[in-house]
Amino acid sequence: MQLCLLASVFLGLFALFAPTVNAVVCNSTELAEALQPLYTNQNSTVCESDVGVALPFTSPPTSAQITAMCASDACKALIAIAITLDLPDCEVVVDGVAYNVLLVRARRVQQCSSVSHSSSITTSVSSSEAGIETSQ
């Protein structure tokens, strides 16, 4: 359970409500292994400090936290690593809302990059904005 919570929580650093409908729920072990390069990176602790929160997150980040993430060199370094990870196409449920791992990553890149770097993902991210409540 702690491993699943940690995986869900770290995704909170990258999530801004990009819920989807049709993906499977993430296998917590598989997701934790895929995210391991982020957990062990020295920038992880600095990013947490820059954003003003410590893991575990229990909900998606606020607008102020997202702004802080996008301004933090440590968080931007983690985002650059996250782009290269082979993440599973699955959902994590946070506060009863399902978030697709790949779309969350795309959304964070879009928010923290210049428009010219993120325009190619805008369509797929925008189409995921509807969201769906799930029962736990």
Phi and psi restraints in degrees (value plus and minus 20) as a CYANA .aco file:
   2 GLN   PHI     -81.7   -41.7
   2 GLN   PSI     -59.4   -19.4
   3 LEU   PHI     -83.9   -43.9
   3 LEU   PSI     -62.6   -22.6
   4 CYS   PHI     -83.9   -43.9
   4 CYS   PSI     -62.6   -22.6
   5 LEU   PHI     -83.6   -43.6
   5 LEU   PSI     -63.3   -23.3
   6 LEU   PHI     -82.1   -42.1
   6 LEU   PSI     -62.7   -22.7
   7 ALA   PHI     -83.8   -43.8
   7 ALA   PSI     -64.0   -24.0
   8 SER   PHI     -82.7   -42.7
   8 SER   PSI     -60.9   -20.9
   9 VAL   PHI     -86.6   -46.6
   9 VAL   PSI     -65.5   -25.5
  10 PHE   PHI     -83.5   -43.5
  10 PHE   PSI     -54.4   -14.4
  11 LEU   PHI     -82.1   -42.1
  11 LEU   PSI     -46.6    -6.6
  12 GLY   PHI     -77.7   -37.7
  12 GLY   PSI     -50.3   -10.3
  13 LEU   PHI     -84.3   -44.3
  13 LEU   PSI     -44.6    -4.6
  14 PHE   PHI    -128.8   -88.8
  14 PHE   PSI     -27.0    13.0
  15 ALA   PHI    -111.6   -71.6
  15 ALA   PSI     118.8   158.8
  16 LEU   PHI    -161.4  -121.4
  16 LEU   PSI      56.5    96.5
  17 PHE   PHI      23.5    63.5
  17 PHE   PSI      49.5    89.5
  18 ALA   PHI    -137.7   -97.7
  18 ALA   PSI      36.0    76.0
  19 PRO   PHI     -92.2   -52.2
  19 PRO   PSI     135.2   175.2
  20 THR   PHI    -155.3  -115.3
  20 THR   PSI     159.9   199.9
  21 VAL   PHI    -133.4   -93.4
  21 VAL   PSI     -58.6   -18.6
  22 ASN   PHI    -126.7   -86.7
  22 ASN   PSI     -12.2    27.8
  23 ALA   PHI    -108.8   -68.8
  23 ALA   PSI     142.5   182.5
  24 VAL   PHI    -104.0   -64.0
  24 VAL   PSI     137.9   177.9
  25 VAL   PHI     -89.8   -49.8
  25 VAL   PSI     119.0   159.0
  26 CYS   PHI     -84.5   -44.5
  26 CYS   PSI     122.5   162.5
  27 ASN   PHI     -98.7   -58.7
  27 ASN   PSI      99.1   139.1
  28 SER   PHI     -81.1   -41.1
  28 SER   PSI     -56.7   -16.7
  29 THR   PHI     -87.5   -47.5
  29 THR   PSI     -65.8   -25.8
  30 GLU   PHI     -81.6   -41.6
  30 GLU   PSI     -63.0   -23.0
  31 LEU   PHI     -86.9   -46.9
  31 LEU   PSI     -63.7   -23.7
  32 ALA   PHI     -80.3   -40.3
  32 ALA   PSI     -60.8   -20.8
  33 GLU   PHI     -85.0   -45.0
  33 GLU   PSI     -60.1   -20.1
  34 ALA   PHI     -86.2   -46.2
  34 ALA   PSI     -52.7   -12.7
  35 LEU   PHI    -109.9   -69.9
  35 LEU   PSI     -23.0    17.0
  36 GLN   PHI     -71.0   -31.0
  36 GLN   PSI     -61.3   -21.3
  37 PRO   PHI     -80.0   -40.0
  37 PRO   PSI     -46.4    -6.4
  38 LEU   PHI     -98.9   -58.9
  38 LEU   PSI     -62.3   -22.3
  39 TYR   PHI     -80.5   -40.5
  39 TYR   PSI     -58.2   -18.2
  40 THR   PHI    -113.0   -73.0
  40 THR   PSI     -23.7    16.3
  41 ASN   PHI     -94.6   -54.6
  41 ASN   PSI     119.2   159.2
  42 GLN   PHI     -81.0   -41.0
  42 GLN   PSI     -44.0    -4.0
  43 ASN   PHI     -93.0   -53.0
  43 ASN   PSI     -35.8     4.2
  44 SER   PHI     -79.3   -39.3
  44 SER   PSI     -70.3   -30.3
  45 THR   PHI     -85.4   -45.4
  45 THR   PSI     -60.8   -20.8
  46 VAL   PHI     -85.2   -45.2
  46 VAL   PSI     -62.3   -22.3
  47 CYS   PHI     -80.7   -40.7
  47 CYS   PSI     -66.0   -26.0
  48 GLU   PHI     -76.4   -36.4
  48 GLU   PSI     -64.0   -24.0
  49 SER   PHI     -85.3   -45.3
  49 SER   PSI     -63.3   -23.3
  50 ASP   PHI     -82.8   -42.8
  50 ASP   PSI     -55.9   -15.9
  51 VAL   PHI    -101.1   -61.1
  51 VAL   PSI     -44.3    -4.3
  52 GLY   PHI      68.7   108.7
  52 GLY   PSI       1.4    41.4
  53 VAL   PHI    -157.4  -117.4
  53 VAL   PSI     136.5   176.5
  54 ALA   PHI    -138.1   -98.1
  54 ALA   PSI     129.0   169.0
  55 LEU   PHI     -88.4   -48.4
  55 LEU   PSI     123.4   163.4
  56 PRO   PHI    -114.2   -74.2
  56 PRO   PSI     118.5   158.5
  57 PHE   PHI     -88.6   -48.6
  57 PHE   PSI     126.6   166.6
  58 THR   PHI    -133.0   -93.0
  58 THR   PSI     -20.8    19.2
  59 SER   PHI    -176.1  -136.1
  59 SER   PSI     146.8   186.8
  60 PRO   PHI     -80.1   -40.1
  60 PRO   PSI     136.8   176.8
  61 PRO   PHI     -87.8   -47.8
  61 PRO   PSI     132.9   172.9
  62 THR   PHI     -98.0   -58.0
  62 THR   PSI     150.4   190.4
  63 SER   PHI     -79.5   -39.5
  63 SER   PSI     -60.4   -20.4
  64 ALA   PHI     -84.5   -44.5
  64 ALA   PSI     -59.5   -19.5
  65 GLN   PHI     -87.7   -47.7
  65 GLN   PSI     -57.5   -17.5
  66 ILE   PHI     -84.4   -44.4
  66 ILE   PSI     -62.8   -22.8
  67 THR   PHI     -79.7   -39.7
  67 THR   PSI     -63.9   -23.9
  68 ALA   PHI     -84.0   -44.0
  68 ALA   PSI     -60.0   -20.0
  69 MET   PHI     -80.4   -40.4
  69 MET   PSI     -64.9   -24.9
  70 CYS   PHI     -91.3   -51.3
  70 CYS   PSI     -40.1    -0.1
  71 ALA   PHI    -111.4   -71.4
  71 ALA   PSI     -36.4     3.6
  72 SER   PHI    -104.8   -64.8
  72 SER   PSI     105.1   145.1
  73 ASP   PHI     -81.9   -41.9
  73 ASP   PSI     -57.3   -17.3
  74 ALA   PHI     -85.7   -45.7
  74 ALA   PSI     -63.3   -23.3
  75 CYS   PHI     -86.5   -46.5
  75 CYS   PSI     -60.0   -20.0
  76 LYS   PHI     -83.6   -43.6
  76 LYS   PSI     -55.1   -15.1
  77 ALA   PHI     -84.9   -44.9
  77 ALA   PSI     -58.8   -18.8
  78 LEU   PHI     -87.5   -47.5
  78 LEU   PSI     -58.6   -18.6
  79 ILE   PHI     -82.6   -42.6
  79 ILE   PSI     -60.8   -20.8
  80 ALA   PHI     -81.3   -41.3
  80 ALA   PSI     -57.3   -17.3
  81 ILE   PHI     -90.3   -50.3
  81 ILE   PSI     -63.2   -23.2
  82 ALA   PHI     -77.8   -37.8
  82 ALA   PSI     -54.0   -14.0
  83 ILE   PHI     -80.6   -40.6
  83 ILE   PSI     -53.4   -13.4
  84 THR   PHI    -106.7   -66.7
  84 THR   PSI     -31.1     8.9
  85 LEU   PHI     -94.1   -54.1
  85 LEU   PSI     125.2   165.2
  86 ASP   PHI    -109.4   -69.4
  86 ASP   PSI      60.2   100.2
  87 LEU   PHI    -103.0   -63.0
  87 LEU   PSI     127.5   167.5
  88 PRO   PHI     -93.0   -53.0
  88 PRO   PSI     130.9   170.9
  89 ASP   PHI    -107.7   -67.7
  89 ASP   PSI      68.1   108.1
  90 CYS   PHI    -170.8  -130.8
  90 CYS   PSI     155.8   195.8
  91 GLU   PHI    -134.7   -94.7
  91 GLU   PSI     125.8   165.8
  92 VAL   PHI    -133.5   -93.5
  92 VAL   PSI     115.0   155.0
  93 VAL   PHI    -120.0   -80.0
  93 VAL   PSI     103.0   143.0
  94 VAL   PHI    -146.6  -106.6
  94 VAL   PSI     103.3   143.3
  95 ASP   PHI      31.5    71.5
  95 ASP   PSI      20.4    60.4
  96 GLY   PHI      57.9    97.9
  96 GLY   PSI     -14.2    25.8
  97 VAL   PHI    -136.2   -96.2
  97 VAL   PSI     112.3   152.3
  98 ALA   PHI    -107.9   -67.9
  98 ALA   PSI     112.1   152.1
  99 TYR   PHI    -141.2  -101.2
  99 TYR   PSI     105.2   145.2
 100 ASN   PHI     -95.7   -55.7
 100 ASN   PSI     107.2   147.2
 101 VAL   PHI     -77.5   -37.5
 101 VAL   PSI     -65.3   -25.3
 102 LEU   PHI     -88.6   -48.6
 102 LEU   PSI     -58.4   -18.4
 103 LEU   PHI     -92.8   -52.8
 103 LEU   PSI     -52.7   -12.7
 104 VAL   PHI     -82.7   -42.7
 104 VAL   PSI     -65.0   -25.0
 105 ARG   PHI     -81.3   -41.3
 105 ARG   PSI     -64.9   -24.9
 106 ALA   PHI     -82.7   -42.7
 106 ALA   PSI     -59.3   -19.3
 107 ARG   PHI     -84.1   -44.1
 107 ARG   PSI     -63.3   -23.3
 108 ARG   PHI     -85.1   -45.1
 108 ARG   PSI     -62.5   -22.5
 109 VAL   PHI     -80.2   -40.2
 109 VAL   PSI     -64.4   -24.4
 110 GLN   PHI     -80.0   -40.0
 110 GLN   PSI     -64.9   -24.9
 111 GLN   PHI     -89.9   -49.9
 111 GLN   PSI     -52.2   -12.2
 112 CYS   PHI    -121.2   -81.2
 112 CYS   PSI     -16.6    23.4
 113 SER   PHI    -130.6   -90.6
 113 SER   PSI     145.1   185.1
 114 SER   PHI     -89.1   -49.1
 114 SER   PSI     139.5   179.5
 115 VAL   PHI     -76.9   -36.9
 115 VAL   PSI     -59.1   -19.1
 116 SER   PHI     -84.8   -44.8
 116 SER   PSI     -50.3   -10.3
 117 HIS   PHI    -104.0   -64.0
 117 HIS   PSI     -40.4    -0.4
 118 SER   PHI    -129.9   -89.9
 118 SER   PSI     -23.5    16.5
 119 SER   PHI     -80.3   -40.3
 119 SER   PSI     -49.3    -9.3
 120 SER   PHI     -89.9   -49.9
 120 SER   PSI     -40.9    -0.9
 121 ILE   PHI    -122.7   -82.7
 121 ILE   PSI     -25.0    15.0
 122 THR   PHI     -76.4   -36.4
 122 THR   PSI     -64.3   -24.3
 123 THR   PHI     -82.7   -42.7
 123 THR   PSI     -68.0   -28.0
 124 SER   PHI     -87.3   -47.3
 124 SER   PSI     -55.7   -15.7
 125 VAL   PHI     -91.2   -51.2
 125 VAL   PSI     -64.4   -24.4
 126 SER   PHI     -80.5   -40.5
 126 SER   PSI     -55.2   -15.2
 127 SER   PHI     -91.5   -51.5
 127 SER   PSI     -31.7     8.3
 128 SER   PHI    -119.0   -79.0
 128 SER   PSI     -14.0    26.0
 129 GLU   PHI     -93.9   -53.9
 129 GLU   PSI     -33.5     6.5
 130 ALA   PHI     -81.9   -41.9
 130 ALA   PSI     -70.7   -30.7
 131 GLY   PHI      61.7   101.7
 131 GLY   PSI     135.4   175.4
 132 ILE   PHI    -167.7  -127.7
 132 ILE   PSI     114.1   154.1
 133 GLU   PHI     -99.8   -59.8
 133 GLU   PSI     122.1   162.1
 134 THR   PHI    -145.1  -105.1
 134 THR   PSI     134.5   174.5
 135 SER   PHI    -111.3   -71.3
 135 SER   PSI     124.4   164.4
